[in-house]
Amino acid sequence: MPVRDIIRDKENLHTGTQAGAATGMVTPAELAWLLAAVAKGDQAAFERLYTATQAKLYGVVLRILRRSDLANDVLQEAYLKIWSHAGQFDPARASPVTWMVAIARNRAIDVVRRRTDGSIEEDAEAMAVAGDNPDPLAKREMTEELKRLLACLGRLAPDRQRMLLLAYYQGKSRDELAAEFDRPVNTIKTQLRRSLADIRECLGS
């Protein structure tokens, strides 16, 4: 079965519990082994890798794109790239999930940049996600715009930086942030909005 067909056949797992359960059953070492097998053209290994990780990657791209149709398209493109570039994965430099998330996230951000109907805040939120980027491969591919983003992010107070990254990279809810920072939910919302506006202003200067 062609790899694209494998991806399409499994798209109905994006919001289900089966994929989430599969992810918990596969260790990073097993994911690294699966990537090594995928690099050799093993479609069965690719199918298991997809089932084990697609819920995580879909969540990342959906937070950035805010549209399920776009997220589905980006997810498919990301896994096609994972299939074709699996041989480039280096377990000494990043975990399997970090490496795959970077591929999916970068593709989603490319889509955001091309969109003309998104709001300024949505674009800023998507770029904020890119700021927390520990993957060396992704850093090498970083555009000048993302380098500027990191510089702008660095101008924020440390707690505001952390709040943004927790919200848009780790997906923490406003209630969770309120508990972690010991602040009212409305205050969290205001501070996030102001931080995004500050980053946007910095990028436009």
Beta strands, then each sheet from edge to edge (+ up, - down):
end
